[in-house]
């Protein structure tokens, strides 16, 4: 012992001399000792703009906007958890440094350390202290909290001794305490007085410590710090986990009070300690008794709450004197919102502490001692209603691409009424973009250098009214443009500022300021509902679940085309537009040199209702060809349909080069347009206008052009694709107007995608323009969207001259927004000074030739202002009043609707305003679509059940049909063997492809094909196909389609079930249908009947054997298609649209 003490003394002397000589070179703030509480001068607000500009950050999430829809006997439905999109702002982070040598020095003679000689081996006594520490010690992330009474930040950090091991096999670790002033300058020798205690910082907290020579996770881990707000004299609490002999070497949760030194392990009453207990998230819950008291009148609480589990939500209440914990809320039902979140990402784990969201007039979170008012979300809520916010972490699952778990933080909102708890919101994972918390290298390597990004604490949240102003900018060099309600580069009022501590890979300690959190919360539907009707949040209702005996839905559910998975809410349904979805599923991989005649009829136009049920499948009508721009329109108040079929060059189909087709309401073809032989078919637009008199469509020309101005390897002549459009008189087929870019001033240098080749292949023509939508102004001008120049053009309706360009390299407008690789530009209004239009902003391109211009795709409504004196310009010596030259023209973003799942749509897409003002957006991949209100609320989502399908556009229309095809019925007899012997049942299935007016079906049975039919039952229409199972063996059946008024619309043909005409009366039951109308027995001999029923008269008998193996449930299409590529392949010629 004497030798150890002697060595330590030498070390102390050496280190002291070294530390004094290098005090100022290490950049520490001057020594400061505080023997008093702060004065009013100390309470002056922080100048938050000193850390630079705030950058905008888009942040979507899942929101429980029907949080009253809770169930105690089943999973909470995914329906209430709709996705919302908002944003926050952030500043550049800064590092929270420490001196490892000082840490080691303070441990050299610390009373809790009995093995100093092991921490500082004698054989290394000649090594400089800083080198020794650098070799053997590590400092991990810290957690901080603002002490409003002292106007300083208290931080706790885990430091560990690893010897010659890596940091993951530490030998022992400790908890380090530091003080930073309110501007985050480190403070040495700072004294905090609390009651009769005085603590000098930096310091090492006296926690139990274990030394394990071979290495292991011993000592404190994952420290979090929290303080009870608005309570004078409150002492912070540090929560952490640790293995010790006291807990039988099980990892347990502990706490320590940093000023008094009181420490204890936490134990749950009546529950055996688990092998690993960690990630309990702390919070202080304000009681109603103290809600209206001043901080000086409040007594610090001896109880703390901890979130024990997120799904299902479970809350502990722990005594800070004894360490005893009990469950104050323990939900046994999994949380629907968290479950949906986990399906999209992965499960949630502990993160920062939960902090109270300011709801009532009270001292602010960051300035409790000043007792000032705050920016409120509410104001009239009873004190038992409280809201809490935290940044837990998402722990993603391991994949083949990334064999390690990836961590990211996210926002979570909890609501309580004092007894029950609800998860109201969970945002998408947060990374703040490259070059912020994550370096550029980290950001580009999320499975390596950027694998772990954690928020460890909410140090402060300042919501006072006098925070000052800060400048907001759209983006820096490493982040996407932003969308806060501020102008780029202009100073705006700060509504709130939150300071977060964070770490990357547990190896750094950083702090970053966020703003806009209060505004983010105010926009959440769940928060709005909570503030208006808080009592509804905690109501319960029973959720009906329908399951078969096997626990699965009916084994005979199926679709002609890929099924739709729909999510809508009872409350939101009132805000959706009543109509049908018009989509056209097709597969996205490249076509092969064989026809599509040997696969199930899945491709082509399709109509769905709001429940995701198929109404009409047109796959048979187009012979299973890729179909695009499927839509409805009216001529003389009569409904019609239009679409395009893509080229198919290897079949005997007519119009192998593609065609544009018009159907009437009976689904009969009434018109067809094709291109000339020298033209290339273009699948992007076909719209019928002017009461059926005119149509607009694109066609493509390939011309050899001079490309020497482009920065390719080599110069000279190369083939270039020019997308042209024409307006055609549908009656006479005469072309009224035609326009090509090369003839009207569009230069090749306008291209933002310069890769040679149409598909990025050098041998193909260069697709420099790539038009994808056409619309018209009331004065006859046209507007077109060209993706590969990221430009929207207004084209004069007579001369074809370009009136103006929006976006791209040569935009005529100053813009407070941006877009790129866009689709679907539509004009909505125009007056003398302003044009309002919408567009689909892909913000990305699918061939990797253009870097993304945003982190998420969106639909945008913009205003183009032309509000200065116009000047007349002349084109071809003809004065054109609409061609204006303005001294100032600018464009303004009016509204944006962002992709709810926060992803990019690199190809295709649509955005259409519905008659009720809603915006329907087609995100294309997997048929994903969403409907939003004009103000941005998400009211509905849908997507194909099979991920390998896409649709070019997703549109919605009212439509009434009268199909030329008759309804069909499939029926058969099965036998069920039970205790009373064998009994026969007749299963009947009726459908009418495309019929919109059917409300119910009547089923009839007889033993004669010509007479004696009895009504077996009437069943409400259920989806595409409605079924009835009736006890008894009927030889013949038919069904009638019934309208909502009770009229017979049409009947099916009579169908033989294959049963013998003579049946024993014992096998008949004329009392009514059975109770399970959706079940029928599956038997090998019925396989062909099942396929025939699925085909509904459009799947030819010659295909049966080839598709028999692919009879599938709606969610099994991927498995069916992937069983054998040689036997079943979905093939398509998508070359003409792949660059969309």
Secondary structure as GFF3:
##gff-version 3
##sequence-region A 1 1140
A	DSSP	alpha_helix	2	21	.	.	.	ID=ss1
A	DSSP	three_ten_helix	40	43	.	.	.	ID=ss2
A	DSSP	three_ten_helix	48	51	.	.	.	ID=ss3
A	DSSP	beta_strand	54	64	.	.	.	ID=ss4
A	DSSP	three_ten_helix	78	80	.	.	.	ID=ss5
A	DSSP	beta_strand	81	90	.	.	.	ID=ss6
A	DSSP	beta_strand	94	95	.	.	.	ID=ss7
A	DSSP	alpha_helix	100	107	.	.	.	ID=ss8
A	DSSP	alpha_helix	116	119	.	.	.	ID=ss9
A	DSSP	three_ten_helix	122	124	.	.	.	ID=ss10
A	DSSP	alpha_helix	129	136	.	.	.	ID=ss11
A	DSSP	beta_strand	137	147	.	.	.	ID=ss12
A	DSSP	beta_strand	152	161	.	.	.	ID=ss13
A	DSSP	three_ten_helix	167	169	.	.	.	ID=ss14
A	DSSP	beta_strand	172	181	.	.	.	ID=ss15
A	DSSP	beta_strand	186	187	.	.	.	ID=ss16
A	DSSP	beta_strand	190	194	.	.	.	ID=ss17
A	DSSP	beta_strand	197	201	.	.	.	ID=ss18
A	DSSP	beta_strand	203	205	.	.	.	ID=ss19
A	DSSP	beta_strand	221	226	.	.	.	ID=ss20
A	DSSP	beta_strand	237	243	.	.	.	ID=ss21
A	DSSP	three_ten_helix	245	247	.	.	.	ID=ss22
A	DSSP	beta_strand	251	256	.	.	.	ID=ss23
A	DSSP	beta_strand	263	265	.	.	.	ID=ss24
A	DSSP	beta_strand	267	268	.	.	.	ID=ss25
A	DSSP	beta_strand	281	283	.	.	.	ID=ss26
A	DSSP	three_ten_helix	288	290	.	.	.	ID=ss27
A	DSSP	three_ten_helix	295	297	.	.	.	ID=ss28
A	DSSP	beta_strand	303	309	.	.	.	ID=ss29
A	DSSP	beta_strand	314	319	.	.	.	ID=ss30
A	DSSP	beta_strand	324	330	.	.	.	ID=ss31
A	DSSP	alpha_helix	336	344	.	.	.	ID=ss32
A	DSSP	beta_strand	347	349	.	.	.	ID=ss33
A	DSSP	beta_strand	355	356	.	.	.	ID=ss34
A	DSSP	three_ten_helix	368	370	.	.	.	ID=ss35
A	DSSP	beta_strand	386	390	.	.	.	ID=ss36
A	DSSP	beta_strand	393	395	.	.	.	ID=ss37
A	DSSP	beta_strand	407	409	.	.	.	ID=ss38
A	DSSP	beta_strand	412	416	.	.	.	ID=ss39
A	DSSP	beta_strand	421	427	.	.	.	ID=ss40
A	DSSP	alpha_helix	440	444	.	.	.	ID=ss41
A	DSSP	beta_strand	453	462	.	.	.	ID=ss42
A	DSSP	beta_strand	469	473	.	.	.	ID=ss43
A	DSSP	beta_strand	490	493	.	.	.	ID=ss44
A	DSSP	beta_strand	497	504	.	.	.	ID=ss45
A	DSSP	beta_strand	510	515	.	.	.	ID=ss46
A	DSSP	alpha_helix	517	522	.	.	.	ID=ss47
A	DSSP	alpha_helix	525	532	.	.	.	ID=ss48
A	DSSP	alpha_helix	534	537	.	.	.	ID=ss49
A	DSSP	beta_strand	564	568	.	.	.	ID=ss50
A	DSSP	alpha_helix	570	573	.	.	.	ID=ss51
A	DSSP	beta_strand	580	587	.	.	.	ID=ss52
A	DSSP	beta_strand	604	608	.	.	.	ID=ss53
A	DSSP	beta_strand	614	617	.	.	.	ID=ss54
A	DSSP	beta_strand	627	635	.	.	.	ID=ss55
A	DSSP	beta_strand	638	645	.	.	.	ID=ss56
A	DSSP	beta_strand	659	664	.	.	.	ID=ss57
A	DSSP	beta_strand	669	673	.	.	.	ID=ss58
A	DSSP	beta_strand	680	689	.	.	.	ID=ss59
A	DSSP	beta_strand	694	706	.	.	.	ID=ss60
A	DSSP	beta_strand	717	729	.	.	.	ID=ss61
A	DSSP	beta_strand	735	739	.	.	.	ID=ss62
A	DSSP	three_ten_helix	741	743	.	.	.	ID=ss63
A	DSSP	three_ten_helix	748	750	.	.	.	ID=ss64
A	DSSP	beta_strand	766	767	.	.	.	ID=ss65
A	DSSP	beta_strand	771	776	.	.	.	ID=ss66
A	DSSP	beta_strand	782	786	.	.	.	ID=ss67
A	DSSP	three_ten_helix	787	789	.	.	.	ID=ss68
A	DSSP	beta_strand	791	795	.	.	.	ID=ss69
A	DSSP	beta_strand	802	806	.	.	.	ID=ss70
A	DSSP	beta_strand	814	815	.	.	.	ID=ss71
A	DSSP	beta_strand	823	830	.	.	.	ID=ss72
A	DSSP	beta_strand	834	841	.	.	.	ID=ss73
A	DSSP	beta_strand	858	865	.	.	.	ID=ss74
A	DSSP	beta_strand	872	875	.	.	.	ID=ss75
A	DSSP	beta_strand	878	884	.	.	.	ID=ss76
A	DSSP	beta_strand	890	898	.	.	.	ID=ss77
A	DSSP	beta_strand	910	913	.	.	.	ID=ss78
A	DSSP	beta_strand	919	922	.	.	.	ID=ss79
A	DSSP	beta_strand	929	932	.	.	.	ID=ss80
A	DSSP	beta_strand	938	944	.	.	.	ID=ss81
A	DSSP	beta_strand	949	950	.	.	.	ID=ss82
A	DSSP	beta_strand	955	957	.	.	.	ID=ss83
A	DSSP	beta_strand	968	978	.	.	.	ID=ss84
A	DSSP	beta_strand	981	991	.	.	.	ID=ss85
A	DSSP	beta_strand	1000	1006	.	.	.	ID=ss86
A	DSSP	beta_strand	1014	1020	.	.	.	ID=ss87
A	DSSP	beta_strand	1025	1031	.	.	.	ID=ss88
A	DSSP	beta_strand	1036	1042	.	.	.	ID=ss89
A	DSSP	beta_strand	1048	1051	.	.	.	ID=ss90
A	DSSP	beta_strand	1055	1056	.	.	.	ID=ss91
A	DSSP	three_ten_helix	1065	1067	.	.	.	ID=ss92
A	DSSP	three_ten_helix	1084	1086	.	.	.	ID=ss93
A	DSSP	alpha_helix	1087	1095	.	.	.	ID=ss94
A	DSSP	three_ten_helix	1101	1103	.	.	.	ID=ss95
A	DSSP	alpha_helix	1104	1107	.	.	.	ID=ss96
A	DSSP	three_ten_helix	1108	1110	.	.	.	ID=ss97
A	DSSP	three_ten_helix	1114	1116	.	.	.	ID=ss98
A	DSSP	alpha_helix	1117	1122	.	.	.	ID=ss99
###
